Amino acid sequence: MLAASALALTTSLLAVPAAAAPEVSEPGERKAAVDSAVTALQQDLVGTSAELQGAYAEYAAVQQQLPGARSAADAARAERSRARAEADELAQRVASSTAAQEAAAEAVAGTEEAMAEHRTSVGRIAASSYRGNGMPEMLALAMGSASTDDLASRSAALAGLSTTQSAVLADLSSEQAVRTSARARLEAVTEQVADLEAEAERQLVRAQAAEAAAEARQREVEDLVARQDRAVAVIEARQAEEEERLDALQAESDALGAQLRAIAEEERRAEARRVAAEQEAQRQAAREAEERAAREAEERAAQEQAAQQASREQSSGSSSGSSSGPRAAAAPPAAAPAPPSAVSRGSSSDRGGRLLRPEGRLSSPFGMRMHPIRGYMRMHNGQDFAAGCGTPVRAAEDGTVVSAGYNGSYGNIVVISHGLVDGRSVATAYAHLRGFAVRSGSVSRGQVIGYEGTTGGSTGCHLHFEVRVDGAPTDPMAWL
């Protein structure tokens, strides 16, 4: 029951309604439509096993082709029916014309027999006349007529014959006319029969071709249905495996997000400690500056007091007439050293939010998509870049390698933390690598960190590139 319901859902998601499918008649257009559907499906199935992805692609291709194949089969069957009907109609016409031909031939034969009898009668009359007085001239004229028209033109000759002789010759003339008409009819019907038989032969060839085309179109439909059934069998057999893969991938993504969120929290705490230390250093510098200023003020006051005392003593000595020599002038006080400047630190890795674009053709994009098996919207957390296996993969920005190793569906993956950007922790991930160029430490923008491959849940060489902000996936294209 579960398999049946899952399959029904799969069918509803993959099937393209015949009414909604565009009408395409050219093979190139049909292939383009199939390729487009398969490409869209492969994007929905990114990371799926090759066998299951192939089954889905086969199913999608069949769903695209079946409406057209069935329509072609229906058209071929309709053409076959028309060809059969026309062949049957021609066969009936040939049979009817053949029957008419046979009747015309019988009519000619009957007329020939009647004419033979009348010629015998005329011969007897002629023989009798010859034994008497010789053949009458008028009878000879009548018998010598080349045609019924000739005989009619000599009708005057018949006037001199006896009634019996005239009747015999009239019947002969009539039979000659009937024979001429019957022969013309026979020739026309014979020609018609020949034409109909030739047309019937051509129509039979068309009917046979229509029959073969209908059978071929039907075989195409049956082949497509068989391909569909095989694909469905694979889908049903592998759907549990696909669900486990998707669950594992989600768990891996969640674990990566949790790891990066922890790093983000630590980076924020470190930044807070750095800011606090900087502020404390500034306060300490201010206190030291105040203390130095106080000491300097005290020293200046003491120096001023000493100078005043010396001046009074000098004045007192002068008034008493002391002859001692002049007192040396007091040395000016030494200048106080300038206070040290406070330590200034800028943000650690703010590059304006721009990251280096990976090499390769854009393939499966970031975003939500409907998964054909599970029947719900799922997230593709990164942007795929397709290039040849071994293509160097470079760090998108300066940063520190968080991890580099194998991680289930991600395959070989490198994760780099780029520190805080506008108060947010930014990290990038590079999955399905064939191998590593770095495993730890600091990296700089553009430095090779690995090589493109097809490890983990991958069906072809490509880089799965993720940008994580505070551990959450975001569209990489907004950063490139």
LUMFIGU-599942 format. One line per field, with one value per residue (C-alpha): residue number from 1; y negated, x negated, z; residue in one letter. Coordinates in steps of 0.001 Angstrom, whole numbers, plus 500000, padded with zeros to 6 digits. Example, Ala and Ser with C-alpha at 12.3 -4.5 7.8 and 13.67 -1.06 7.14 Angstrom:
2
pos <- 1,2 .
yy <- 504500,501060 .
xx <- 487700,486330 .
zz <- 507800,507140 .
code <- a,s .
//
This chain:
480
pos <- 1,2,3,4,5,6,7,8,9,10,11,12,13,14,15,16,17,18,19,20,21,22,23,24,25,26,27,28,29,30,31,32,33,34,35,36,37,38,39,40,41,42,43,44,45,46,47,48,49,50,51,52,53,54,55,56,57,58,59,60,61,62,63,64,65,66,67,68,69,70,71,72,73,74,75,76,77,78,79,80,81,82,83,84,85,86,87,88,89,90,91,92,93,94,95,96,97,98,99,100,101,102,103,104,105,106,107,108,109,110,111,112,113,114,115,116,117,118,119,120,121,122,123,124,125,126,127,128,129,130,131,132,133,134,135,136,137,138,139,140,141,142,143,144,145,146,147,148,149,150,151,152,153,154,155,156,157,158,159,160,161,162,163,164,165,166,167,168,169,170,171,172,173,174,175,176,177,178,179,180,181,182,183,184,185,186,187,188,189,190,191,192,193,194,195,196,197,198,199,200,201,202,203,204,205,206,207,208,209,210,211,212,213,214,215,216,217,218,219,220,221,222,223,224,225,226,227,228,229,230,231,232,233,234,235,236,237,238,239,240,241,242,243,244,245,246,247,248,249,250,251,252,253,254,255,256,257,258,259,260,261,262,263,264,265,266,267,268,269,270,271,272,273,274,275,276,277,278,279,280,281,282,283,284,285,286,287,288,289,290,291,292,293,294,295,296,297,298,299,300,301,302,303,304,305,306,307,308,309,310,311,312,313,314,315,316,317,318,319,320,321,322,323,324,325,326,327,328,329,330,331,332,333,334,335,336,337,338,339,340,341,342,343,344,345,346,347,348,349,350,351,352,353,354,355,356,357,358,359,360,361,362,363,364,365,366,367,368,369,370,371,372,373,374,375,376,377,378,379,380,381,382,383,384,385,386,387,388,389,390,391,392,393,394,395,396,397,398,399,400,401,402,403,404,405,406,407,408,409,410,411,412,413,414,415,416,417,418,419,420,421,422,423,424,425,426,427,428,429,430,431,432,433,434,435,436,437,438,439,440,441,442,443,444,445,446,447,448,449,450,451,452,453,454,455,456,457,458,459,460,461,462,463,464,465,466,467,468,469,470,471,472,473,474,475,476,477,478,479,480 .
yy <- 500000,497610,498408,497953,494568,493424,494533,492739,489581,490063,490523,487407,485354,486604,487019,484241,484032,484543,481424,479292,480738,478559,479867,480802,482708,482409,484996,482233,480405,483611,484375,480832,481177,484506,483169,480140,482317,484645,481715,480192,483550,484114,480770,481975,485217,483719,486163,489105,492446,492958,495890,494046,490845,492860,494441,491047,489652,492646,492192,488485,489156,491742,489386,486770,489201,491256,488656,488090,491812,492594,489781,491106,494620,493342,491467,494557,496717,494152,494112,497906,497897,495393,497414,500614,498939,497554,500933,502638,500071,500550,504308,503989,501696,504130,507001,505000,503948,507490,508721,506047,507112,510702,509670,507566,510469,512766,510209,510052,513832,514091,511510,513421,516603,514830,513267,516645,518105,515197,515498,519165,518168,515533,518120,520516,517766,516877,520497,521005,517860,518860,522247,520475,517306,516327,514104,511085,507918,506292,509259,509090,505417,506036,508841,506789,503968,503292,502016,501350,497729,498924,501282,498521,496285,499031,499560,498975,502281,504077,502930,505394,508407,510717,510249,513276,512146,508621,509911,512048,509175,506769,509151,509485,505711,505398,508049,506252,503027,504878,506556,503204,501694,504763,504722,501009,501698,504629,502527,499707,502087,503938,500659,499663,503002,502620,499109,500251,503251,501003,498556,501436,502710,499293,498972,502405,501252,498138,500241,502599,499628,498133,501501,501712,498103,498731,501834,499935,497046,499516,501274,497896,497279,500764,500262,496944,498501,501334,498800,496935,500106,500925,497414,497582,500915,499354,496322,498502,500690,497741,495276,496441,496082,492587,491580,492757,490793,487639,488061,488576,485534,483418,484653,483832,480368,479793,480940,478598,475764,476490,476583,473275,471695,472685,471150,468028,467762,468236,465627,463189,463899,463496,460259,459105,459993,458180,455099,455239,455647,452757,450602,451607,450801,447421,446797,447905,445617,442775,443452,443595,440380,438725,439979,438716,435389,435188,436045,433556,430917,431674,431513,428203,426844,427984,426478,423204,423179,423856,421084,418667,419678,419156,415780,414688,415871,413997,410838,411219,411721,408660,406463,407675,406679,410158,410152,413713,414292,414595,417837,420099,420010,422968,425501,425695,428783,431745,432207,434991,438004,438126,440666,443855,444031,446471,449828,449717,452926,453138,455830,459229,460349,457880,457921,456168,459320,460474,464016,465566,467467,471159,472426,474370,474207,473405,476530,477264,473948,473044,473181,475180,477993,480749,484153,486755,489589,487789,485459,482412,479332,479814,477471,477603,475768,474762,473940,476607,475809,478517,478893,481726,483962,482602,478944,476872,475598,472274,470551,467915,465572,465398,467604,470549,474196,475478,479059,481139,484755,487211,486522,488923,487505,484459,486730,485031,481559,478530,475946,472511,469818,466283,464624,461838,459739,456875,458681,461988,465118,466194,469639,471532,475280,477173,480701,483820,483120,485730,484722,482066,479433,478181,479857,477114,473668,470340,469886,466842,465833,467819,470428,473995,476001,479150,480696,481217,484748,486900,488355,488933,488481,487312,488636,486622,484344,481080,478788,478339,474851,473532,470129,470238,467084,467728,471426,471036,471715,468738,468273,468275,466251,463241,463340,464033 .
xx <- 500000,497183,495328,498496,499225,495639,495732,499031,497464,494406,496584,498596,495429,493614,496465,497032,500741,501336,503506,500746,497933,496896,497649,494325,494052,490428,487989,485606,488369,489474,485902,485456,488641,487472,483985,485479,487700,484824,482515,485112,485621,481900,481701,484450,482532,479104,477015,479353,477783,476994,479408,482323,481588,481442,484807,486371,484844,486170,489602,489627,488536,491281,493874,492831,492978,496064,498720,497164,496653,500234,501490,499385,500711,504303,503642,502023,504995,507396,505395,505422,509214,509581,507258,509151,512500,511227,509756,513073,514992,512636,512959,516740,516463,514077,516468,519411,517485,516244,519819,520795,517866,519005,522569,521287,519190,522212,524273,521638,521488,525299,525364,522674,524723,527865,525955,524537,528046,529272,526260,527149,530684,529433,527093,529950,531978,529011,528406,532063,532115,528941,530309,533376,532622,529361,528971,531160,529195,530941,530107,526501,526451,527920,525509,522582,523206,520097,522035,525488,525109,524154,527076,529429,528165,529085,532529,534028,532580,534643,537853,537351,536947,539693,541238,539355,536074,536624,537359,534255,532077,533735,533058,529452,529119,530567,528238,525288,526287,526710,523353,521669,523221,522396,518786,518480,519974,517627,514602,515653,516326,513081,511133,512972,512166,508490,508414,510203,507928,504852,506304,507245,503680,502319,504854,503901,500277,501382,503515,500626,498330,500946,501246,497478,497313,500128,498382,495070,496687,498400,495089,493553,496300,495870,492098,492547,494969,492497,489719,492008,492805,489109,488348,491223,489914,486507,488127,490229,487249,484978,487332,486507,482806,483438,485355,482458,480016,482100,482427,478656,477974,480290,478560,475149,476351,477797,474544,472539,474908,474578,470790,470706,473187,470888,467977,470063,470838,467188,466177,468672,467438,463839,464764,466527,463445,461241,463434,463581,459809,459340,461690,459921,456590,457952,459253,455917,454073,456383,455698,451970,452177,454057,451498,448626,450366,450842,447211,446083,448327,446836,443323,444047,445527,442477,440179,442094,441965,438220,437719,439681,437679,434423,435590,436442,433096,431318,433191,432350,428658,428489,430033,427521,424630,423377,420507,420886,420956,424089,426041,426170,429450,431662,431827,435186,437240,436936,439831,442203,442343,445398,448042,448122,450928,453768,453740,456101,457562,459873,462406,460830,462090,464553,464060,467266,469320,467843,466527,464449,466622,465730,464808,467298,470752,473709,475829,478215,479151,479743,483320,486406,487578,490161,488601,490321,490196,490863,493417,492451,490345,486726,483783,480723,478356,475764,474961,473417,470607,469893,466339,463954,462673,459394,460288,458641,461010,459958,460770,463449,461813,459152,460010,459264,459908,462565,462507,461315,462334,465010,468599,471219,473263,470998,468075,464709,465518,463527,465146,463539,464485,464007,464740,467227,468545,470771,471218,472201,470087,469474,468223,467958,468099,466678,468089,467567,463818,461560,458691,457367,454650,455053,456190,455864,454499,455063,455803,455860,458317,457722,455500,456057,457680,458711,459707,463157,464502,467595,467281,470227,473765,472673,473459,470885,467916,469062,468444,471227,470521,472259,472207,473260,474094,474208,474456,477545,477272,477789,477803,474140,474932,475726,472126,470246 .
zz <- 500000,500895,497669,495646,497199,496715,493118,492543,493959,491773,488715,489477,489907,486850,484412,481898,481010,477321,477177,478677,476580,473650,470193,468642,465412,464364,465818,466854,468740,470446,471511,472821,474895,476315,477087,478837,481030,481890,482743,485065,486732,487189,489001,491327,491895,492545,494551,493898,493029,489352,489076,490611,488723,485510,486324,486947,483772,481829,483362,482548,478971,478543,480006,477475,474557,475389,474471,471066,470503,471423,469213,466345,466956,466919,463670,462143,463139,461665,458428,458401,458781,455945,453729,454481,453756,450463,449541,450325,448280,445333,445630,445439,442424,440746,441430,440091,436993,436461,436604,434103,431932,432021,431139,428248,427001,427210,425271,422536,422393,422175,419404,417514,417734,416517,413658,412709,412513,410405,408091,407626,406694,404268,402803,402204,400476,398327,397365,396468,394375,392602,391645,390181,388352,390079,393148,392822,392457,395398,397683,396604,397384,400820,401602,400344,402815,404861,407873,409200,408099,404633,404675,405759,402984,400562,402047,398672,397599,400190,398560,395727,398022,399225,402624,404004,402566,403875,407407,407431,406314,408763,411634,410485,410367,413871,415223,413668,415477,418768,418309,417652,420801,422878,421728,422590,426011,426510,425576,427949,430820,430187,430309,433490,435087,434200,435716,438863,439261,438964,441498,443768,443574,444509,447337,448582,448786,450725,453028,453678,454386,456740,458463,458924,460183,462675,463960,464239,466146,468460,469100,469954,472509,473958,474145,475932,478398,479033,479630,481997,483917,484282,485528,487995,489286,489994,491632,493904,494794,495586,497241,500778,499986,498626,501735,503901,501740,502026,505791,506074,503896,506017,509172,507667,506681,510142,511760,509549,510404,514125,513836,512006,514416,517276,515402,514788,518502,519375,516788,518245,521768,520605,518898,522040,524088,521582,521689,525492,525673,523288,525299,528528,526923,525901,529429,530907,528517,529535,533228,532639,530647,533518,536023,533869,533478,537276,537903,535361,536926,540353,538947,537254,540495,542458,539865,539974,543781,543759,541264,543365,546455,544598,543425,546935,548233,545474,546299,549982,549208,547040,549722,552332,550109,549607,547219,546223,542530,540517,541053,538045,536248,536957,534123,532393,533242,530906,528507,529543,527165,524869,525918,523756,521215,521779,519776,516800,515163,512193,511357,510744,507313,505871,502087,501158,500996,497667,497225,494442,491929,491478,488038,485902,484373,486606,486973,489816,491503,495123,496380,497182,494919,494955,495467,493246,495802,499050,497539,499565,499065,500023,500031,497819,500111,497549,493950,491740,489299,486723,485400,484664,487405,488711,488107,490881,493542,495095,498359,497899,500438,503126,506062,508294,507463,509831,508559,505614,505238,504147,505241,503857,501001,500854,500045,500461,501774,502884,505172,505572,508069,506808,510147,510763,507902,509058,512359,510709,510586,506971,505956,502668,501959,498952,498504,496305,495989,494465,496736,499105,498706,502304,505496,508077,508772,507086,503393,501137,498452,495253,496925,495663,498433,496530,493212,491706,491822,492285,495774,498100,496754,493331,489842,487921,488390,489912,492876,495402,496788,499889,501584,505235,507198,510935,510032,507775,504020,501744,497963,496877,493751,495940,497176,493948 .
code <- m,l,a,a,s,a,l,a,l,t,t,s,l,l,a,v,p,a,a,a,a,p,e,v,s,e,p,g,e,r,k,a,a,v,d,s,a,v,t,a,l,q,q,d,l,v,g,t,s,a,e,l,q,g,a,y,a,e,y,a,a,v,q,q,q,l,p,g,a,r,s,a,a,d,a,a,r,a,e,r,s,r,a,r,a,e,a,d,e,l,a,q,r,v,a,s,s,t,a,a,q,e,a,a,a,e,a,v,a,g,t,e,e,a,m,a,e,h,r,t,s,v,g,r,i,a,a,s,s,y,r,g,n,g,m,p,e,m,l,a,l,a,m,g,s,a,s,t,d,d,l,a,s,r,s,a,a,l,a,g,l,s,t,t,q,s,a,v,l,a,d,l,s,s,e,q,a,v,r,t,s,a,r,a,r,l,e,a,v,t,e,q,v,a,d,l,e,a,e,a,e,r,q,l,v,r,a,q,a,a,e,a,a,a,e,a,r,q,r,e,v,e,d,l,v,a,r,q,d,r,a,v,a,v,i,e,a,r,q,a,e,e,e,e,r,l,d,a,l,q,a,e,s,d,a,l,g,a,q,l,r,a,i,a,e,e,e,r,r,a,e,a,r,r,v,a,a,e,q,e,a,q,r,q,a,a,r,e,a,e,e,r,a,a,r,e,a,e,e,r,a,a,q,e,q,a,a,q,q,a,s,r,e,q,s,s,g,s,s,s,g,s,s,s,g,p,r,a,a,a,a,p,p,a,a,a,p,a,p,p,s,a,v,s,r,g,s,s,s,d,r,g,g,r,l,l,r,p,e,g,r,l,s,s,p,f,g,m,r,m,h,p,i,r,g,y,m,r,m,h,n,g,q,d,f,a,a,g,c,g,t,p,v,r,a,a,e,d,g,t,v,v,s,a,g,y,n,g,s,y,g,n,i,v,v,i,s,h,g,l,v,d,g,r,s,v,a,t,a,y,a,h,l,r,g,f,a,v,r,s,g,s,v,s,r,g,q,v,i,g,y,e,g,t,t,g,g,s,t,g,c,h,l,h,f,e,v,r,v,d,g,a,p,t,d,p,m,a,w,l .
//
